[in-house]
């Protein structure tokens, strides 16, 4: 894997992968136009775990109407301001899945399959909710 990051301004950069796909990085305070690096880390974590959760729910022959993951994190007050704790709340809209099933697959995904979670030092907790559709 190779990522190239280029200067746009003192607090804005663009990172591009080998396929030419890019993401804007915005480290300004206040009026950001894009996500900052730590917001991207949280997004990467949610995206990584979402794929496995969705696939495992479907593998259990449950209906997935919608899946939303809300990530909230606490960071160290001093540099490096890494995450210390992250809470992921999984909200699955499904007529036939249970909270127990969602909790099981979310935990399994985080602990066994998600490389982003494995790369973080933070304590990651899970909360789950199923909305009937």
Backbone as numpy.savetxt, mean C-alpha at the origin, in Angstrom:
# Nx Ny Nz CAx CAy CAz Cx Cy Cz
16.08 -4.90 -11.80 15.23 -3.73 -11.80 16.12 -2.49 -11.80
15.70 -1.54 -12.61 16.46 -0.29 -12.69 15.48 0.87 -12.75
15.71 1.87 -11.91 14.90 3.08 -11.85 15.85 4.27 -12.04
15.46 5.20 -12.88 16.23 6.42 -13.08 15.41 7.59 -12.55
15.99 8.36 -11.65 15.31 9.50 -11.05 15.98 10.78 -11.50
15.17 11.72 -12.01 15.70 12.96 -12.55 15.16 14.17 -11.80
16.02 15.12 -11.64 15.73 16.41 -11.02 14.74 17.20 -11.87
13.70 17.74 -11.24 12.78 18.68 -11.89 12.92 20.05 -11.22
12.96 20.01 -9.89 13.22 21.20 -9.07 13.76 20.67 -7.75
14.12 21.56 -6.84 14.73 21.12 -5.59 13.89 20.10 -4.83
12.57 20.17 -4.95 11.69 19.27 -4.20 10.81 18.41 -5.10
11.08 18.37 -6.39 10.30 17.57 -7.32 11.23 16.79 -8.25
10.88 15.51 -8.43 11.67 14.61 -9.26 10.74 13.71 -10.05
11.26 13.08 -11.09 10.52 12.07 -11.84 11.36 10.80 -11.86
10.74 9.69 -11.46 11.40 8.39 -11.52 10.79 7.59 -12.66
11.66 6.95 -13.45 11.22 6.20 -14.63 11.84 4.81 -14.59
11.02 3.80 -14.91 11.55 2.44 -14.95 12.06 2.11 -16.35
12.58 0.91 -16.52 13.19 0.52 -17.80 12.18 0.48 -18.94
10.90 0.30 -18.63 9.87 0.26 -19.66 9.39 1.66 -20.05
9.88 2.68 -19.35 9.51 4.05 -19.66 8.32 4.58 -18.86
7.82 3.80 -17.92 6.72 4.26 -17.06 7.30 5.14 -15.96
6.60 6.23 -15.67 7.18 7.17 -14.71 6.17 7.58 -13.65
6.73 8.11 -12.59 5.95 8.63 -11.47 6.61 9.92 -11.01
5.77 10.91 -10.70 6.27 12.18 -10.19 6.40 12.09 -8.68
7.45 12.66 -8.15 7.70 12.68 -6.71 7.72 14.14 -6.27
6.95 14.44 -5.23 6.81 15.81 -4.78 7.09 15.87 -3.28
8.16 16.53 -2.90 8.55 16.61 -1.49 8.31 17.99 -0.89
7.52 18.80 -1.57 7.21 20.13 -1.05 6.26 20.03 0.14
6.31 21.02 0.97 5.34 21.13 2.07 4.13 21.88 1.52
2.95 21.50 1.93 1.77 22.24 1.53 1.17 21.80 0.22
1.18 22.68 -0.77 0.50 22.43 -2.04 1.26 21.46 -2.95
1.16 20.19 -2.63 1.80 19.17 -3.45 0.96 18.90 -4.69
1.63 18.57 -5.76 0.95 18.14 -6.98 0.95 16.62 -7.10
1.85 15.97 -6.38 2.02 14.52 -6.48 2.32 13.94 -5.10
2.40 12.65 -5.01 2.72 12.00 -3.75 4.19 12.22 -3.39
4.44 12.25 -2.09 5.81 12.31 -1.60 6.36 10.89 -1.45
7.64 10.74 -1.21 8.26 9.41 -1.12 7.62 8.49 -0.08
7.32 9.00 1.10 6.74 8.12 2.12 5.28 7.79 1.82
4.59 8.69 1.13 3.24 8.37 0.67 3.31 7.28 -0.40
4.34 7.31 -1.22 4.53 6.26 -2.22 4.84 4.93 -1.57
5.60 4.95 -0.49 5.87 3.71 0.25 4.56 3.11 0.75
3.72 3.95 1.34 2.42 3.47 1.83 1.56 2.95 0.67
1.57 3.66 -0.45 0.82 3.23 -1.63 1.37 1.91 -2.17
2.68 1.77 -2.18 3.29 0.53 -2.66 2.90 -0.64 -1.77
2.88 -0.41 -0.46 2.47 -1.45 0.48 1.02 -1.86 0.22
0.14 -0.88 0.12 -1.28 -1.18 -0.11 -1.48 -1.89 -1.46
-0.80 -1.43 -2.48 -0.92 -2.06 -3.80 -0.39 -3.47 -3.82
0.73 -3.69 -3.16 1.35 -5.02 -3.09 0.42 -6.02 -2.40
-0.13 -5.63 -1.27 -0.99 -6.54 -0.51 -2.35 -6.69 -1.19
-2.83 -5.65 -1.88 -4.14 -5.70 -2.54 -4.22 -6.80 -3.59
-3.16 -6.94 -4.37 -3.16 -7.95 -5.44 -3.39 -9.33 -4.86
-2.63 -9.69 -3.85 -2.77 -11.03 -3.26 -4.12 -11.21 -2.58
-4.59 -10.20 -1.88 -5.88 -10.30 -1.21 -6.98 -10.54 -2.24
-7.00 -9.76 -3.30 -8.02 -9.92 -4.34 -7.97 -11.32 -4.95
-6.77 -11.78 -5.28 -6.63 -13.11 -5.88 -7.06 -14.21 -4.92
-6.69 -14.09 -3.64 -7.06 -15.12 -2.67 -8.56 -15.13 -2.39
-9.20 -13.96 -2.36 -10.65 -13.90 -2.16 -11.34 -14.61 -3.32
-10.91 -14.34 -4.53 -11.51 -14.97 -5.71 -11.22 -16.47 -5.76
-10.02 -16.85 -5.31 -9.67 -18.28 -5.29 -10.59 -19.03 -4.32
-11.07 -18.36 -3.31 -12.01 -18.97 -2.36 -13.45 -18.93 -2.89
-13.58 -18.52 -4.15 -14.88 -18.43 -4.84 -15.83 -17.46 -4.16
-15.27 -16.35 -3.70 -16.07 -15.28 -3.12 -16.15 -14.15 -4.15
-17.21 -13.39 -4.08 -17.43 -12.29 -5.01 -16.74 -11.03 -4.49
-15.91 -10.44 -5.33 -15.24 -9.19 -4.99 -15.87 -8.09 -5.83
-16.66 -7.24 -5.19 -17.27 -6.10 -5.87 -16.32 -4.91 -5.80
-15.70 -4.71 -4.65 -14.77 -3.59 -4.47 -13.83 -3.92 -3.32
-12.63 -3.40 -3.39 -11.66 -3.55 -2.31 -10.99 -2.21 -2.12
-11.06 -1.70 -0.90 -10.40 -0.43 -0.56 -9.48 -0.69 0.62
-8.28 -0.15 0.56 -7.33 -0.27 1.65 -6.94 1.13 2.09
-7.18 1.42 3.35 -6.82 2.72 3.92 -5.58 2.50 4.78
-4.50 3.17 4.43 -3.25 3.06 5.19 -3.02 4.29 6.04
-2.67 4.06 7.29 -2.32 5.14 8.20 -1.01 4.77 8.87
-0.09 5.72 8.93 1.20 5.40 9.49 1.72 6.45 10.45
2.51 6.00 11.40 3.24 6.89 12.31 4.71 6.82 11.94
5.35 7.98 11.97 6.76 8.03 11.60 7.59 8.52 12.78
8.86 8.16 12.74 9.79 8.65 13.75 9.83 10.17 13.68
9.98 10.83 14.83 10.01 12.30 14.83 11.33 12.89 14.33
12.38 12.08 14.31 13.69 12.57 13.89 14.19 11.75 12.70
15.10 12.33 11.91 15.63 11.61 10.75 16.40 10.35 11.14
16.30 9.32 10.36 15.43 9.17 9.19 13.99 8.93 9.66
13.06 9.65 9.10 11.67 9.61 9.57 10.93 8.41 8.99
11.43 7.23 9.27 10.83 6.00 8.77 9.53 5.70 9.51
8.73 4.84 8.91 7.49 4.41 9.58 7.84 3.53 10.78
7.16 3.76 11.88 7.30 2.89 13.05 6.11 1.94 13.13
4.93 2.45 12.80 3.71 1.66 12.84 2.84 2.01 11.64
2.24 0.99 11.06 1.31 1.19 9.94 0.07 0.36 10.22
-1.07 0.97 10.01 -2.34 0.25 10.13 -2.99 0.24 8.75
-3.29 -0.94 8.27 -4.00 -1.09 7.00 -5.42 -1.55 7.31
-6.38 -0.79 6.86 -7.78 -1.16 7.03 -8.31 -1.61 5.67
-8.71 -2.86 5.61 -9.22 -3.47 4.39 -10.75 -3.40 4.43
-11.32 -2.81 3.40 -12.78 -2.72 3.30 -13.17 -3.43 2.01
-13.73 -4.61 2.17 -14.13 -5.45 1.04 -15.64 -5.36 0.86
-16.06 -5.05 -0.34 -17.48 -5.11 -0.67 -17.72 -6.45 -1.35
-18.55 -7.27 -0.71 -18.81 -8.63 -1.19 -20.11 -9.14 -0.58
-20.93 -9.84 -1.37 -22.15 -10.41 -0.81 -21.93 -11.70 -0.03
-20.76 -12.31 -0.20 -20.58 -13.65 0.37 -19.28 -13.90 1.13
-18.40 -12.92 1.25 -17.16 -13.10 2.00 -17.39 -12.70 3.46
-16.58 -13.25 4.35 -16.69 -12.92 5.77 -15.48 -12.11 6.23
-15.65 -11.43 7.34 -14.55 -10.68 7.94 -13.41 -11.63 8.30
-13.73 -12.81 8.78 -12.70 -13.80 9.15 -11.87 -14.20 7.94
-12.53 -14.43 6.80 -11.80 -14.78 5.57 -10.91 -13.63 5.13
-11.44 -12.43 5.15 -10.67 -11.26 4.73 -9.46 -11.07 5.64
-9.67 -11.21 6.95 -8.56 -11.07 7.89 -7.49 -12.11 7.64
-7.90 -13.33 7.37 -6.95 -14.42 7.12 -6.13 -14.16 5.87
-6.78 -13.77 4.76 -6.02 -13.56 3.53 -5.18 -12.29 3.59
-5.67 -11.26 4.27 -4.88 -10.02 4.40 -3.61 -10.28 5.20
-3.75 -11.01 6.30 -2.59 -11.34 7.13 -1.61 -12.22 6.38
-2.12 -13.22 5.68 -1.26 -14.11 4.89 -0.52 -13.34 3.81
-1.22 -12.47 3.14 -0.59 -11.67 2.10 0.54 -10.81 2.66
0.29 -10.15 3.78 1.32 -9.31 4.39 2.52 -10.12 4.86
2.27 -11.24 5.50 3.35 -12.02 6.12 4.11 -12.91 5.15
3.47 -13.34 4.08 4.12 -14.33 3.21 4.44 -13.84 1.80
3.59 -12.99 1.24 3.71 -12.67 -0.18 4.14 -11.25 -0.52
3.93 -10.30 0.36 4.17 -8.89 0.02 5.63 -8.50 0.28
6.35 -8.28 -0.80 7.77 -7.92 -0.68 7.94 -6.52 -0.09
6.99 -5.64 -0.30 7.07 -4.30 0.28 6.99 -4.40 1.80
6.02 -5.17 2.30 5.89 -5.34 3.76 7.16 -5.94 4.33
7.72 -6.91 3.63 8.94 -7.56 4.11 10.12 -6.59 4.13
10.08 -5.56 3.32 11.16 -4.58 3.25 11.08 -3.50 4.32
9.94 -3.41 4.99 9.75 -2.36 5.99 10.07 -2.85 7.39
10.56 -1.96 8.22 10.84 -2.27 9.63 9.62 -2.00 10.51
8.62 -1.36 9.96 7.44 -0.93 10.73 6.62 -2.12 11.22
5.95 -1.92 12.34 4.95 -2.87 12.80 3.69 -2.61 11.98
3.21 -3.63 11.29 2.04 -3.46 10.42 0.87 -4.23 11.02
-0.23 -3.53 11.26 -1.43 -4.17 11.80 -2.54 -4.11 10.75
-3.52 -5.00 10.93 -4.59 -5.16 9.97 -5.94 -5.00 10.68
-6.83 -4.27 10.05 -8.23 -4.21 10.47 -9.06 -4.52 9.23
-10.16 -5.24 9.40 -10.94 -5.65 8.24 -12.42 -5.39 8.43
-13.08 -5.11 7.31 -14.51 -4.85 7.32 -15.07 -5.39 6.00
-16.22 -6.03 6.07 -16.90 -6.49 4.85 -18.22 -5.74 4.75
-18.42 -5.13 3.59 -19.66 -4.41 3.30 -20.47 -5.30 2.38
-21.69 -5.58 2.72 -22.56 -6.42 1.90 -23.05 -5.61 0.70
-23.00 -6.22 -0.46 -23.46 -5.53 -1.67 -24.75 -6.14 -2.16
